């Protein structure tokens, strides 16, 4: 089975799975894990938007 | 008095987190089967989440025509890719046996796929190390 993801959907999926693993492995309590996972996810997706805007500016 | 100081010295020299059998077995099982190192220590939710994340990432990578590296690529970057891929444990061996991830990259998303496969393995290394820490008692 082969499928093609857009840049954005691939980046969001990457962010989701990586954040789950980071959250579970890098913190001790459940609440800390959830919070850290969300924090990592926000940074990943925020980084995608920031990089997107930088590329848009470079293209102009 | 002398006995007390001997006891203190023995207590000081004793490892704080003694290496047990489970502390050796859990990371190996966790490496071979993503999340299983946590599942065998009754961390069911964490184990399932780790398993789903690593397996999904690996399969999505393969679905995007991501390359699976062999051990003797001849190039340093290919060797690093192999080390990352190897982190997925049984998934990597299954992919090699079945010949998955050997197709030529036809479009740009295959490069993302390769990255997904490598990162799935690297994340599984972290998960296996976490299983080791739980078994040692360093982490609840």
Backbone of each chain as ProteinMPNN parsed JSONL, in Angstrom:
{"seq_chain_A": "XXXXXXXXXXXXXXXXXXXXXXXXXXXXXXXXXXXXXXXXXXXXXXXXXXXXXXXXXXXX", "coords_chain_A": {"N_chain_A": [[0.848, -1.201, 0.0], [0.6, 2.115, -0.929], [0.853, 5.53, -0.153], [0.421, 9.083, -0.38], [1.348, 11.803, 1.514], [0.624, 15.209, 2.337], [3.006, 17.9, 2.818], [2.38, 19.25, 5.165], [0.53, 17.563, 6.553], [2.151, 15.327, 6.923], [4.089, 16.437, 8.601], [2.537, 17.074, 10.841], [1.662, 14.554, 11.692], [4.124, 13.396, 12.286], [4.868, 15.105, 14.39], [2.873, 14.47, 16.235], [3.284, 11.692, 16.909], [5.953, 11.695, 17.78], [5.735, 13.462, 19.929], [4.076, 12.069, 21.693], [5.765, 9.941, 22.439], [7.94, 11.373, 23.532], [6.641, 12.696, 25.658], [5.822, 10.549, 27.314], [8.249, 9.31, 27.94], [9.97, 11.233, 28.987], [9.024, 12.425, 31.293], [7.703, 11.995, 34.668], [5.178, 11.739, 36.216], [1.682, 11.187, 35.356], [0.246, 13.531, 34.741], [2.297, 15.376, 34.261], [3.421, 14.153, 32.064], [1.401, 14.351, 30.121], [1.235, 17.126, 29.903], [3.839, 17.79, 29.044], [3.935, 16.39, 26.652], [1.978, 17.749, 25.161], [3.191, 20.228, 25.091], [5.519, 19.691, 23.582], [4.286, 18.941, 21.178], [3.04, 21.343, 20.479], [5.317, 22.928, 20.09], [6.542, 21.595, 17.938], [4.553, 21.844, 15.889], [4.25, 24.588, 15.882], [6.815, 25.244, 15.066], [6.72, 24.307, 12.464], [4.88, 26.091, 11.291], [6.312, 28.471, 11.681], [8.629, 27.972, 10.155], [7.413, 27.744, 7.7], [6.468, 30.361, 7.251], [8.921, 31.702, 7.189], [10.023, 30.603, 4.881], [8.182, 31.55, 3.045], [8.707, 34.292, 3.203], [11.332, 34.312, 2.267], [10.949, 33.599, -0.328], [9.806, 35.77, -1.494]], "CA_chain_A": [[0.0, 0.0, 0.0], [1.383, 3.35, -1.01], [0.056, 6.751, -0.095], [1.193, 10.319, -0.377], [0.862, 12.815, 2.452], [1.131, 16.556, 2.073], [4.078, 18.298, 3.738], [1.81, 19.641, 6.462], [-0.019, 16.4, 7.269], [3.288, 14.504, 7.345], [4.728, 17.106, 9.742], [1.654, 16.967, 12.015], [1.729, 13.162, 12.157], [5.449, 13.266, 12.897], [4.799, 15.821, 15.668], [1.99, 13.729, 17.137], [3.904, 10.459, 17.404], [7.165, 12.044, 18.533], [5.323, 14.097, 21.188], [3.58, 11.009, 22.584], [6.927, 9.22, 22.988], [8.684, 12.299, 24.399], [5.863, 12.929, 26.875], [5.841, 9.352, 28.174], [9.59, 8.903, 28.378], [10.784, 12.286, 29.596], [8.44, 12.913, 32.54], [7.373, 10.895, 35.576], [3.76, 11.56, 36.536], [0.781, 11.238, 34.196], [-0.081, 14.934, 34.414], [3.505, 15.964, 33.655], [3.6, 13.547, 30.739], [0.419, 14.962, 29.205], [1.619, 18.526, 29.705], [5.069, 17.852, 28.244], [3.574, 15.939, 25.301], [1.296, 18.866, 24.484], [4.21, 21.266, 24.889], [6.346, 19.267, 22.435], [3.456, 19.0, 19.979], [2.881, 22.767, 20.132], [6.596, 23.415, 19.547], [6.717, 20.995, 16.602], [3.633, 22.449, 14.914], [4.641, 25.997, 15.813], [8.024, 25.29, 14.238], [6.299, 24.121, 11.063], [4.317, 27.367, 10.822], [7.396, 29.461, 11.633], [9.473, 27.658, 8.993], [6.605, 28.066, 6.519], [6.485, 31.812, 7.036], [10.288, 32.081, 6.781], [10.174, 30.236, 3.459], [7.344, 32.482, 2.273], [9.445, 35.559, 3.139], [12.525, 34.119, 1.413], [10.512, 33.444, -1.73], [9.36, 37.067, -2.008]], "C_chain_A": [[0.884, 1.252, 0.0], [0.442, 4.544, -0.903], [0.97, 7.956, 0.008], [0.55, 11.302, 0.597], [1.395, 14.17, 2.025], [2.244, 16.858, 3.084], [3.507, 18.534, 5.133], [1.296, 18.427, 7.233], [1.101, 15.465, 7.726], [3.947, 15.11, 8.587], [3.871, 16.972, 10.996], [1.669, 15.54, 12.562], [3.055, 12.895, 12.872], [5.42, 13.888, 14.293], [3.976, 15.035, 16.68], [2.703, 12.516, 17.743], [5.153, 10.761, 18.243], [6.797, 12.648, 19.89], [4.812, 13.07, 22.186], [4.765, 10.302, 23.247], [7.725, 10.132, 23.926], [7.956, 12.493, 25.73], [5.982, 11.758, 27.831], [7.232, 9.108, 28.753], [10.345, 9.981, 29.164], [10.223, 12.856, 30.897], [7.923, 11.746, 33.381], [5.874, 10.7, 35.794], [2.896, 11.724, 35.283], [0.506, 12.675, 33.768], [1.103, 15.623, 33.73], [3.716, 15.436, 32.244], [2.662, 14.173, 29.714], [0.848, 16.389, 28.867], [2.854, 18.633, 28.79], [4.815, 17.4, 26.794], [2.905, 17.055, 24.512], [2.275, 19.988, 24.163], [5.075, 20.936, 23.668], [5.551, 19.375, 21.136], [3.295, 20.455, 19.523], [4.163, 23.32, 19.527], [6.836, 22.873, 18.138], [5.854, 21.729, 15.568], [3.931, 23.942, 14.769], [5.876, 26.182, 14.946], [7.708, 25.138, 12.769], [5.76, 25.435, 10.504], [5.412, 28.426, 10.687], [8.274, 29.227, 10.406], [8.723, 28.001, 7.703], [6.616, 29.551, 6.213], [7.877, 32.296, 6.606], [10.496, 31.768, 5.304], [9.358, 31.162, 2.57], [8.076, 33.816, 2.11], [10.656, 35.448, 2.217], [12.132, 34.079, -0.062], [10.172, 34.802, -2.338], [10.537, 37.905, -2.515]], "O_chain_A": [[1.786, 1.404, 0.825], [-0.636, 4.554, -1.497], [2.125, 7.859, 0.424], [-0.644, 11.591, 0.51], [2.469, 14.275, 1.432], [2.397, 16.151, 4.08], [4.062, 18.088, 6.137], [1.586, 18.272, 8.419], [1.01, 14.874, 8.802], [4.319, 14.389, 9.513], [4.399, 16.778, 12.091], [1.688, 15.347, 13.778], [3.095, 12.253, 13.922], [5.884, 13.283, 15.26], [4.346, 14.947, 17.851], [2.714, 12.346, 18.962], [5.37, 10.149, 19.288], [7.464, 12.381, 20.89], [5.077, 13.177, 23.383], [4.772, 10.09, 24.46], [8.139, 9.7, 25.002], [8.572, 12.46, 26.795], [6.217, 11.948, 29.024], [7.37, 8.743, 29.921], [11.261, 9.666, 29.923], [10.873, 13.681, 31.54], [7.728, 10.644, 32.869], [5.358, 9.604, 35.576], [3.319, 12.315, 34.29], [0.531, 12.994, 32.58], [0.935, 16.353, 32.753], [4.133, 16.167, 31.347], [3.063, 14.485, 28.592], [0.827, 16.804, 27.708], [2.897, 19.463, 27.883], [5.388, 17.94, 25.847], [3.222, 17.281, 23.344], [2.199, 20.615, 23.106], [5.329, 21.798, 22.827], [6.068, 19.839, 20.12], [3.401, 20.757, 18.334], [4.118, 24.09, 18.568], [7.28, 23.604, 17.252], [6.34, 22.171, 14.528], [3.871, 24.491, 13.669], [5.978, 27.148, 14.189], [8.346, 25.761, 11.921], [6.121, 25.85, 9.402], [5.444, 29.18, 9.714], [8.623, 30.172, 9.7], [9.316, 28.484, 6.739], [6.756, 29.956, 5.059], [7.998, 33.187, 5.764], [11.073, 32.567, 4.567], [9.788, 31.519, 1.473], [8.073, 34.405, 1.029], [10.966, 36.38, 1.475], [12.905, 34.483, -0.931], [10.239, 34.972, -3.555], [10.339, 39.027, -2.982]]}, "seq_chain_B": "XXXXXXXXXXXXXXXXXXXXXXXXXXXXXXXXXXXXXXXXXXXXXXXXXXXXXXXXXXXXXXXXXXXXXXXXXXXXXXXXXXXXXXXXXXXXXXXXXXXXXXXXXXXXXXXXXXXXXXXXXXXXXXXXXXXXXXXXXXXX", "coords_chain_B": {"N_chain_B": [[31.352, -0.06, 67.258], [33.246, -0.087, 65.182], [31.974, -1.924, 63.61], [29.681, -0.583, 62.897], [30.674, 1.472, 61.28], [31.631, -0.098, 59.22], [29.279, -1.165, 58.248], [28.108, 1.17, 57.336], [29.884, 1.854, 55.33], [29.497, -0.296, 53.604], [26.852, 0.107, 52.935], [27.093, 2.507, 51.62], [28.618, 1.773, 49.424], [26.947, 0.035, 48.1], [24.922, -0.416, 45.187], [22.626, 2.121, 44.23], [20.46, 1.722, 42.608], [19.9, -1.348, 42.083], [20.947, -3.724, 39.605], [18.654, -5.67, 38.124], [17.181, -8.763, 36.876], [14.904, -8.199, 35.379], [15.445, -5.593, 34.676], [17.281, -5.903, 32.713], [16.041, -7.539, 30.864], [13.646, -6.166, 30.164], [14.28, -3.758, 28.549], [15.324, -5.048, 26.284], [13.209, -6.636, 25.356], [11.444, -4.544, 24.932], [12.754, -3.21, 22.901], [12.687, -5.118, 20.823], [9.901, -5.574, 20.497], [8.019, -2.895, 20.115], [7.003, -0.968, 22.893], [6.471, -3.178, 24.455], [8.199, -3.553, 26.579], [7.241, -1.834, 28.51], [4.658, -2.824, 28.801], [5.107, -5.37, 29.919], [5.789, -4.644, 32.418], [3.52, -3.866, 33.556], [2.691, -1.323, 32.829], [0.377, -0.421, 31.206], [-1.108, 1.526, 29.683], [0.857, 3.378, 28.899], [2.54, 1.608, 27.516], [0.897, 0.729, 25.386], [0.397, 3.161, 24.08], [3.013, 3.853, 23.299], [3.599, 1.684, 21.64], [1.663, 1.971, 19.596], [2.424, 4.475, 18.58], [5.125, 4.101, 17.656], [4.885, 1.881, 15.9], [2.931, 2.817, 14.102], [4.271, 5.031, 13.026], [6.415, 3.772, 11.768], [5.059, 2.165, 9.862], [3.664, 4.096, 8.399], [5.822, 5.417, 7.315], [6.85, 3.376, 5.654], [4.657, 3.167, 3.979], [4.848, 5.53, 2.621], [6.751, 4.985, 0.806], [9.232, 4.907, 2.002], [12.709, 4.348, 2.472], [14.313, 1.369, 3.62], [17.18, 0.797, 5.326], [20.053, -1.271, 4.717], [22.579, -3.28, 6.447], [25.13, -2.952, 5.319], [25.7, -0.523, 3.769], [27.802, 0.996, 2.846], [28.206, 3.692, 2.886], [28.652, 6.414, 5.124], [26.418, 7.862, 6.002], [24.384, 6.168, 5.265], [24.932, 4.063, 6.954], [24.351, 5.253, 9.412], [21.652, 5.633, 9.024], [20.902, 2.988, 8.963], [21.406, 2.256, 11.635], [19.457, 3.8, 12.926], [17.119, 2.712, 11.751], [17.3, 0.114, 12.721], [16.507, 0.364, 15.304], [13.805, -0.133, 15.472], [13.469, -2.77, 15.973], [11.865, -5.868, 15.856], [10.185, -5.079, 13.812], [11.906, -3.97, 11.936], [13.423, -6.222, 11.158], [11.392, -7.761, 10.084], [10.626, -6.141, 7.947], [12.959, -6.258, 6.404], [13.072, -8.997, 5.815], [10.703, -9.323, 4.362], [11.225, -7.706, 2.274], [10.393, -5.077, 2.202], [10.401, -1.511, 1.715], [12.364, -1.227, -0.218], [11.959, -0.164, -2.649], [12.591, 2.094, -5.389], [12.932, 5.591, -4.839], [10.218, 7.44, -5.803], [8.977, 9.86, -5.594], [8.898, 13.054, -3.771], [7.868, 12.563, -1.227], [8.848, 10.13, -0.453], [11.248, 10.627, 0.737], [10.442, 11.794, 3.119], [9.222, 9.542, 4.12], [11.398, 7.815, 4.556], [12.598, 9.225, 6.634], [10.595, 9.022, 8.584], [10.694, 6.262, 9.1], [13.296, 5.955, 10.13], [13.177, 7.666, 12.384], [11.166, 6.441, 13.857], [12.512, 4.177, 14.756], [14.523, 5.394, 16.324], [12.977, 6.638, 18.291], [11.987, 4.37, 19.465], [14.271, 3.356, 20.653], [14.564, 5.217, 22.722], [12.233, 4.631, 24.139], [12.802, 2.02, 24.959], [14.961, 2.494, 26.668], [13.605, 3.902, 28.606], [11.953, 1.901, 29.63], [13.91, 0.383, 30.857], [14.716, 2.158, 32.888], [12.376, 2.259, 34.396], [12.255, -0.378, 35.29], [14.52, -0.438, 36.881], [13.72, 1.164, 38.928], [14.065, 3.825, 38.944], [12.178, 5.409, 37.897], [8.683, 6.03, 38.222]], "CA_chain_B": [[31.67, 1.181, 66.538], [33.878, -0.465, 63.922], [30.963, -2.607, 62.802], [28.786, 0.434, 62.368], [31.324, 2.148, 60.152], [31.686, -1.071, 58.116], [27.93, -1.197, 57.665], [27.907, 2.419, 56.591], [30.683, 1.771, 54.103], [28.827, -1.254, 52.712], [25.638, 0.754, 52.424], [27.498, 3.55, 50.672], [29.133, 1.17, 48.194], [25.873, -0.709, 47.418], [24.308, 0.407, 44.142], [21.342, 2.701, 44.628], [19.46, 1.052, 41.782], [20.535, -2.618, 41.703], [20.601, -4.258, 38.282], [17.895, -6.91, 38.256], [16.949, -9.455, 35.598], [13.876, -7.473, 34.614], [16.06, -4.372, 34.157], [18.01, -6.29, 31.498], [15.099, -8.132, 29.897], [12.623, -5.201, 29.713], [14.671, -2.966, 27.373], [15.524, -5.921, 25.106], [11.866, -6.944, 24.852], [10.9, -3.275, 24.447], [13.373, -2.911, 21.599], [12.186, -6.065, 19.822], [8.475, -5.292, 20.274], [7.824, -1.55, 20.677], [6.011, -0.836, 23.964], [6.334, -4.408, 25.252], [8.972, -3.381, 27.811], [6.34, -1.197, 29.468], [3.521, -3.724, 29.035], [5.487, -6.459, 30.82], [5.904, -4.081, 33.766], [2.154, -3.447, 33.897], [2.402, 0.068, 32.426], [-0.376, -0.774, 30.014], [-1.467, 2.681, 28.846], [2.107, 3.867, 28.296], [3.005, 0.604, 26.555], [0.065, 0.745, 24.169], [0.65, 4.428, 23.369], [4.329, 3.758, 22.655], [3.5, 0.707, 20.559], [0.907, 2.577, 18.494], [3.206, 5.566, 17.988], [6.291, 3.607, 16.906], [4.443, 1.031, 14.785], [2.267, 3.667, 13.107], [5.288, 5.833, 12.355], [7.162, 2.868, 10.89], [4.212, 1.743, 8.74], [3.417, 5.274, 7.553], [7.07, 5.604, 6.562], [6.881, 2.384, 4.562], [3.583, 3.522, 3.051], [5.305, 6.665, 1.805], [7.877, 4.462, 0.03], [10.486, 5.187, 2.695], [13.721, 3.306, 2.292], [14.814, 0.669, 4.806], [18.61, 0.614, 5.062], [20.718, -2.523, 5.066], [23.736, -3.07, 7.317], [26.389, -2.665, 4.628], [25.427, 0.458, 2.724], [29.057, 1.494, 2.312], [28.285, 5.135, 3.081], [28.474, 6.683, 6.56], [25.031, 8.277, 6.254], [23.55, 4.96, 5.169], [25.152, 3.293, 8.191], [23.571, 5.924, 10.46], [20.259, 5.291, 8.727], [20.724, 1.597, 9.384], [21.32, 2.243, 13.105], [18.127, 4.31, 13.261], [16.117, 1.711, 11.348], [17.444, -1.059, 13.581], [15.81, 0.642, 16.572], [12.424, -0.642, 15.456], [13.491, -4.16, 16.416], [11.256, -6.902, 15.008], [9.621, -4.442, 12.604], [12.994, -3.833, 10.973], [13.753, -7.542, 10.612], [10.256, -8.154, 9.234], [10.716, -5.364, 6.696], [14.079, -6.788, 5.613], [12.696, -10.33, 5.33], [9.647, -9.195, 3.356], [11.693, -6.871, 1.171], [9.725, -3.771, 2.203], [11.286, -0.355, 1.77], [13.469, -1.361, -1.164], [11.586, 0.451, -3.923], [13.271, 3.347, -5.707], [12.134, 6.765, -4.475], [9.59, 7.984, -7.011], [8.575, 11.249, -5.356], [9.54, 13.685, -2.609], [7.384, 12.042, 0.062], [9.663, 8.972, -0.074], [12.271, 11.136, 1.651], [9.763, 11.879, 4.419], [9.009, 8.161, 4.562], [12.682, 7.343, 5.098], [12.77, 9.894, 7.921], [9.635, 8.409, 9.506], [11.185, 4.927, 9.485], [14.468, 6.133, 10.998], [12.788, 8.271, 13.665], [10.434, 5.416, 14.612], [13.532, 3.375, 15.426], [15.185, 6.192, 17.363], [12.025, 6.798, 19.394], [11.891, 3.086, 20.168], [15.451, 3.275, 21.533], [14.243, 6.004, 23.922], [11.218, 3.876, 24.885], [13.481, 0.879, 25.595], [15.725, 3.053, 27.798], [12.615, 4.247, 29.631], [11.566, 0.628, 30.254], [15.04, 0.037, 31.725], [14.656, 3.032, 34.063], [11.23, 1.832, 35.219], [12.632, -1.644, 35.931], [15.512, -0.129, 37.925], [13.06, 1.891, 40.006], [14.394, 5.252, 38.849], [10.996, 6.122, 37.408], [7.466, 5.293, 38.62]], "C_chain_B": [[32.254, 0.868, 65.172], [32.869, -1.117, 62.987], [30.031, -1.608, 62.137], [29.404, 1.132, 61.164], [31.447, 1.217, 58.947], [30.337, -1.144, 57.411], [27.67, 0.036, 56.808], [28.653, 2.376, 55.266], [30.037, 0.829, 53.099], [27.592, -0.628, 52.097], [25.981, 1.802, 51.378], [27.961, 2.953, 49.349], [28.057, 0.39, 47.422], [25.229, 0.178, 46.355], [22.926, 0.889, 44.567], [20.198, 2.033, 43.865], [20.058, -0.269, 41.3], [20.018, -3.148, 40.372], [19.924, -5.618, 38.452], [17.708, -7.544, 36.878], [15.963, -8.684, 34.735], [14.458, -6.196, 33.999], [16.889, -4.647, 32.905], [17.035, -6.765, 30.42], [14.151, -7.072, 29.308], [13.077, -4.35, 28.518], [14.881, -3.812, 26.117], [14.168, -6.269, 24.476], [11.233, -5.684, 24.256], [11.488, -2.866, 23.11], [12.795, -3.818, 20.513], [10.725, -5.788, 19.466], [8.181, -3.939, 20.918], [6.7, -1.512, 21.719], [5.933, -2.043, 24.877], [7.133, -4.33, 26.558], [8.145, -2.724, 28.898], [5.184, -2.134, 29.809], [3.884, -4.816, 30.03], [5.706, -5.963, 32.251], [4.587, -3.458, 34.224], [1.915, -1.948, 33.689], [1.642, -0.02, 31.105], [-0.663, 0.426, 29.099], [-0.219, 3.217, 28.134], [2.592, 2.907, 27.211], [2.219, 0.638, 25.26], [0.305, 2.031, 23.374], [1.996, 4.395, 22.636], [4.284, 2.812, 21.46], [2.791, 1.33, 19.343], [1.752, 3.645, 17.796], [4.334, 5.03, 17.109], [5.855, 2.784, 15.692], [3.784, 1.88, 13.692], [3.294, 4.482, 12.331], [6.078, 4.982, 11.353], [6.332, 2.517, 9.65], [3.888, 2.916, 7.813], [4.657, 5.552, 6.697], [7.175, 4.64, 5.397], [5.837, 2.713, 3.513], [3.953, 4.681, 2.151], [6.521, 6.282, 0.963], [9.223, 4.792, 0.657], [11.445, 4.023, 2.571], [14.08, 2.674, 3.638], [16.264, 0.283, 4.513], [19.104, -0.767, 5.477], [21.964, -2.245, 5.878], [25.013, -2.644, 6.591], [26.174, -1.724, 3.444], [26.682, 1.021, 2.09], [29.261, 2.987, 2.514], [27.958, 5.43, 4.547], [27.038, 7.081, 6.879], [24.079, 7.08, 6.174], [23.715, 4.087, 6.409], [24.371, 3.915, 9.349], [22.086, 5.637, 10.274], [19.939, 3.875, 9.165], [20.57, 1.509, 10.903], [19.949, 2.735, 13.555], [17.049, 3.291, 12.945], [16.109, 0.518, 12.293], [16.708, -0.887, 14.911], [14.404, 0.101, 16.617], [12.342, -2.124, 15.777], [12.886, -5.122, 15.412], [10.665, -6.307, 13.727], [10.686, -4.315, 11.521], [13.301, -5.172, 10.324], [12.638, -8.038, 9.691], [10.325, -7.437, 7.884], [11.838, -5.892, 5.798], [13.727, -8.141, 5.006], [11.686, -10.216, 4.193], [10.069, -8.339, 2.162], [10.991, -5.53, 1.077], [10.772, -2.667, 2.247], [12.482, -0.451, 0.845], [13.18, -0.695, -2.506], [12.347, 1.754, -4.133], [12.34, 4.519, -5.382], [11.564, 7.415, -5.733], [9.192, 9.444, -6.827], [9.134, 11.734, -4.02], [9.1, 13.059, -1.296], [8.151, 10.792, 0.486], [10.776, 9.401, 0.887], [11.695, 11.314, 3.051], [9.582, 10.479, 4.99], [10.254, 7.581, 5.192], [12.903, 7.936, 6.491], [11.826, 9.298, 8.971], [10.17, 7.063, 10.017], [12.37, 5.052, 10.444], [14.05, 6.652, 12.374], [11.966, 7.29, 14.503], [11.418, 4.55, 15.391], [14.203, 4.135, 16.561], [14.264, 6.396, 18.568], [11.893, 5.492, 20.178], [13.111, 2.844, 21.061], [15.172, 4.027, 22.845], [13.239, 5.249, 24.795], [11.854, 2.691, 25.615], [14.301, 1.353, 26.799], [14.792, 3.419, 28.941], [12.157, 2.986, 30.365], [12.656, 0.17, 31.226], [14.987, 0.862, 33.02], [13.499, 2.649, 34.985], [11.6, 0.559, 35.982], [13.646, -1.417, 37.051], [14.869, 0.543, 39.136], [13.383, 3.371, 40.003], [13.166, 6.081, 38.494], [9.755, 5.335, 37.815], [6.765, 4.64, 37.431]], "O_chain_B": [[31.856, 1.436, 64.154], [32.884, -0.914, 61.773], [29.644, -1.763, 60.978], [28.737, 1.356, 60.154], [31.38, 1.66, 57.8], [30.247, -1.18, 56.184], [27.1, -0.04, 55.72], [28.142, 2.795, 54.227], [30.022, 1.102, 51.899], [27.31, -0.799, 50.911], [25.272, 1.97, 50.387], [27.738, 3.532, 48.286], [28.225, 0.114, 46.234], [25.013, 1.369, 46.578], [22.159, 0.151, 45.186], [19.116, 1.81, 44.407], [20.66, -0.316, 40.227], [18.834, -3.042, 40.052], [20.553, -6.589, 38.872], [18.032, -6.945, 35.853], [16.153, -8.532, 33.528], [14.023, -5.765, 32.931], [17.167, -3.735, 32.126], [17.177, -6.445, 29.24], [13.884, -7.075, 28.107], [12.324, -4.227, 27.552], [14.639, -3.339, 25.006], [13.992, -6.212, 23.259], [10.573, -5.74, 23.218], [10.812, -2.253, 22.284], [12.456, -3.358, 19.424], [10.354, -5.77, 18.292], [8.102, -3.846, 22.143], [5.586, -1.968, 21.458], [5.382, -1.946, 25.973], [6.772, -4.98, 27.539], [8.324, -3.019, 30.079], [4.778, -2.229, 30.967], [3.075, -5.162, 30.891], [5.799, -6.763, 33.183], [4.547, -2.642, 35.145], [1.024, -1.373, 34.315], [2.183, 0.265, 30.036], [-0.48, 0.343, 27.884], [-0.238, 3.475, 26.93], [3.001, 3.33, 26.13], [2.791, 0.584, 24.172], [0.406, 1.998, 22.148], [2.103, 4.852, 21.497], [4.854, 3.095, 20.406], [3.267, 1.225, 18.212], [1.789, 3.709, 16.567], [4.487, 5.448, 15.961], [6.382, 2.959, 14.593], [4.045, 1.686, 12.505], [3.194, 4.607, 11.111], [6.368, 5.42, 10.24], [6.835, 2.565, 8.527], [3.843, 2.755, 6.593], [4.552, 5.879, 5.515], [7.543, 5.028, 4.288], [6.077, 2.567, 2.315], [3.432, 4.804, 1.043], [7.236, 7.151, 0.465], [10.226, 4.942, -0.041], [11.04, 2.861, 2.566], [14.144, 3.356, 4.66], [16.541, -0.462, 3.574], [18.635, -1.348, 6.456], [22.375, -1.09, 5.994], [25.89, -2.033, 7.202], [26.427, -2.072, 2.291], [26.657, 1.47, 0.944], [30.368, 3.492, 2.333], [27.096, 4.781, 5.14], [26.498, 6.682, 7.911], [23.102, 6.995, 6.917], [22.763, 3.451, 6.862], [23.797, 3.2, 10.17], [21.357, 5.424, 11.243], [18.852, 3.595, 9.669], [19.713, 0.78, 11.404], [19.346, 2.157, 14.46], [16.168, 3.032, 13.766], [15.054, -0.021, 12.625], [16.334, -1.865, 15.559], [13.858, -0.105, 17.701], [11.245, -2.678, 15.847], [13.325, -5.195, 14.264], [10.65, -6.96, 12.684], [10.411, -4.523, 10.339], [13.426, -5.265, 9.103], [12.898, -8.652, 8.657], [10.113, -8.037, 6.83], [11.683, -5.964, 4.579], [14.032, -8.411, 3.845], [11.79, -10.917, 3.186], [9.355, -8.259, 1.162], [10.98, -4.904, 0.017], [11.88, -2.859, 2.748], [13.51, 0.179, 1.095], [14.036, -0.661, -3.39], [12.704, 2.435, -3.172], [11.133, 4.456, -5.613], [12.3, 7.876, -6.605], [9.082, 10.184, -7.805], [9.738, 10.982, -3.255], [9.877, 13.026, -0.342], [8.117, 10.422, 1.66], [11.192, 8.625, 1.746], [12.36, 11.026, 4.046], [9.765, 10.255, 6.187], [10.186, 6.933, 6.236], [13.339, 7.243, 7.41], [12.222, 9.096, 10.119], [10.104, 6.769, 11.211], [12.441, 4.344, 11.448], [14.505, 6.149, 13.401], [12.058, 7.303, 15.73], [11.18, 4.229, 16.556], [14.427, 3.581, 17.637], [14.706, 6.335, 19.715], [11.711, 5.502, 21.395], [12.998, 2.203, 22.105], [15.495, 3.544, 23.93], [13.363, 5.221, 26.02], [11.491, 2.392, 26.753], [14.331, 0.684, 27.832], [15.146, 3.265, 30.11], [11.992, 3.004, 31.585], [12.356, -0.368, 32.292], [15.187, 0.329, 34.112], [13.628, 2.708, 36.207], [11.3, 0.429, 37.169], [13.63, -2.126, 38.056], [15.412, 0.496, 40.24], [13.028, 4.095, 40.934], [13.112, 7.283, 38.751], [9.762, 4.105, 37.762], [5.734, 3.99, 37.603]]}, "name": "protein", "num_of_chains": 2, "seq": "XXXXXXXXXXXXXXXXXXXXXXXXXXXXXXXXXXXXXXXXXXXXXXXXXXXXXXXXXXXXXXXXXXXXXXXXXXXXXXXXXXXXXXXXXXXXXXXXXXXXXXXXXXXXXXXXXXXXXXXXXXXXXXXXXXXXXXXXXXXXXXXXXXXXXXXXXXXXXXXXXXXXXXXXXXXXXXXXXXXXXXXXXXXXXXXXXXXXXXXX"}
